[in-house]
Amino acid sequence: MPQCNVKPAEGKLGIMVVGNGAVATTFMTGVLMTRKGLAKPIGSMTQYDKMRIGKGADKKYLHYKDIVPLADLNDIVFGCWDVYPQNAYQSAMYAEVLKEKDIEPVRDELEKIVPMKAAFDKNYAKRLDGDNVKTNDKGQMPTRWEMVEALKQDIHDFKAKNQCARIVVLWAASTEIYVPVDEQVHYTLEALEKAMKDDDREHIAPSMCYAYAALTEGAPFIMGAPNTTVDIPAMWELAEKTKMPIAGKDFKTGQTLVKSGFSPIIGTRCLGLSGWFSTNILGNRDGLVLDEPANFRTKEVSKLSTLETILKPDVQPDLYGHGNDEDTQYYHKVRINYYPPRNDNKEGWDNIDIFGWMGYPMQIKINFLCRDSILAAPLCLDLCLLSDLAARAGRYGTQRFLSFFLKSPMHDYTKGEEAVNHLYQQYTMLKNAIREMGGYEADEEID
Ligand SMILES: NC(=O)c1ccc[n+]([C@@H]2O[C@H](COP(=O)([O-])OP(=O)(O)OC[C@H]3O[C@@H](n4cnc5c(N)ncnc54)[C@H](O)[C@@H]3O)[C@@H](O)[C@H]2O)c1
C-alpha cells in the first residue's frame, strides 16, 4: 500500500460561510438532508466521482474518500455571517430555491444557524440594506483592522463553542465592487496590513478582512465570488506564512462550465472563432447586486477570462486572431440582466460564431435553463472538503488543483503564469493532486 501522508480527518469540521443567501442555504440544507438520508448530493465530486489509481493490471477505480481521508458529512458544523439577521431556515424559504418539503425536515437544525454580524461596507454592495452589521464602540462602521479583530474573535469563539477540530471559511456572499490590484497596497503583506490599520477603505474590501482573519486563525479560505480578495500577492504571502490553503475565485457553475467544457471542441478540431456572445437573465438577490455596474464589472472580468487561455490568438492567429476588439482576437462579450420573474432559475444563452474550411461561417446556439444555487451547492461542499484535506496534507498557498471548480482560477500573474481554464486539464490536475496526497503517482492518462 502506498504511504498516505495526510493527517486523519478526526473531529468536527466547522464550515463558516460568509453570506447566508441562496447558495449558502441550498448548500447547508442539502448537506443536512443528505445526512438524514432524505436527499442525494448530486453533482458533488467528493461524494460521487471514482478515479483511477495505478496503471495496467494494478489499476483500480476508487472514490476520493478511499484514496485520501476526507471529512465525513456527519462531522460538519455550519456557521455563517450575513448583513440580514434571518436564520438559515428563514433565508432558505426566502430564496425559494428549494421546495418547502425539502427544507422542513431539517428546519430545527437550520433555525439554529443564525448569522453573526457581517463585516460590511455599503459602498461595496450598494443594493444591500440589512442592519445585521458590525459596529464599533461609537456605533459606526469599524475600521478595517477592527473588522479583522472582530472576525478573528468570531472564528475563535465558534470553534470553541462547537468543539471543532478544524475550520474552513467559504465566501458565498455577494460580489463586491471591483478592486483593481494595486502594486503599492496589494503586493506585500506589510503594505496590506498597513492599509488595514490605516483604514484604507478604497483598497481593502471587507472580504479581505474575512480572508485575513481566517488565515491567521488557521483556517483555509475559499473565494466563491469573483472578488480579487485572495488573488493578490500579499494574501499569497499570508497563506505561505500561516501555512494555509487558499482557493478562488468564482464558482464555475452554469455558463462558464459550459464554456470551458465546450470551447475545447472548437480548439481541438482547429475550427475558427469570430465571436462568442453570452447573456443571462437572472432574478435572485445575486442578480440584483450584479445589476449595479461596479459590481457587474467584477463578474465581467472573471467571466471573460475563461476563453483567453483555451483559444489563444497568439498561438493560432488564423483561427482566433480576428473578429473583434482591435482585430486582434475573436469578439467575446458577456452580459447579465436582472429579471426578477426568473428568481434563481437563470437562463444562459450563448451564441457562438465559428468558421470552418476556407473561412465559411457557422453558428452554434446553447440555451442553458439552469438553477444557479443547485449548481453551486455541490461546489461549496467539494471546495470545503478538499481545502480541509489540503490543509491536513500540509499544502498551503494557492491550490491550483481546485481550478476545476472555479471560473477565474488563481495563478501567479507576477511571474507570467497562466490560469488553466480548460475543464479537462483542470480535471487532470484535480485527480493528480488526490493521487499524490494518497501516495500514488501522478499521470496524464485520459481516464
Ligand atoms: N449560484 C451560482 O451559480 C454562482 C456562481 C458563481 C458565483 N456565485 C457567487 O456566489 C455569491 C452568492 O450568491 P447567492 O445567489 O447566494 O447570492 P445571495 O444574494 O442570495 O446571497 C449573498 C448574501 O451575502 C450577504 N452579504 C453580502 N456582503 C456580505 C458581507 N460583507 N458579509 C456577510 N454577508 C454578506 C448578502 O446579504 C446576501 O444574503 C455571489 O457573489 C455570486 O456572484 C454564484
The ligand as a Gaussian input file, in Angstrom:
#p B3LYP/6-31G(d) Opt

LIG

0 1
 N      -25.016000      30.489000      -7.893000
 C      -24.083000      30.496000      -8.793000
 O      -24.169000      29.814000      -9.790000
 C      -22.863000      31.325000      -8.563000
 C      -21.781000      31.133000      -9.409000
 C      -20.618000      31.858000      -9.202000
 C      -20.548000      32.753000      -8.156000
 N      -21.612000      32.956000      -7.367000
 C      -21.481000      33.955000      -6.325000
 O      -21.859000      33.425000      -5.073000
 C      -22.282000      34.502000      -4.261000
 C      -23.579000      34.126000      -3.552000
 O      -24.648000      34.008000      -4.478000
 P      -26.150000      33.923000      -3.941000
 O      -27.003000      33.596000      -5.099000
 O      -26.198000      33.062000      -2.731000
 O      -26.403000      35.435000      -3.514000
 P      -27.390000      35.978000      -2.385000
 O      -27.561000      37.431000      -2.683000
 O      -28.609000      35.139000      -2.253000
 O      -26.560000      35.794000      -1.034000
 C      -25.435000      36.551000      -0.729000
 C      -25.572000      37.004000       0.716000
 O      -24.343000      37.631000       1.082000
 C      -24.652000      38.626000       2.043000
 N      -23.515000      39.529000       2.159000
 C      -23.119000      40.487000       1.301000
 N      -21.996000      41.089000       1.764000
 C      -21.685000      40.473000       2.934000
 C      -20.627000      40.649000       3.873000
 N      -19.689000      41.578000       3.700000
 N      -20.611000      39.832000       4.951000
 C      -21.568000      38.889000       5.139000
 N      -22.591000      38.694000       4.280000
 C      -22.642000      39.481000       3.188000
 C      -25.930000      39.246000       1.499000
 O      -26.632000      39.920000       2.489000
 C      -26.671000      38.025000       0.964000
 O      -27.592000      37.496000       1.881000
 C      -22.398000      35.730000      -5.173000
 O      -21.249000      36.537000      -5.041000
 C      -22.416000      35.118000      -6.530000
 O      -21.930000      36.012000      -7.539000
 C      -22.779000      32.244000      -7.537000

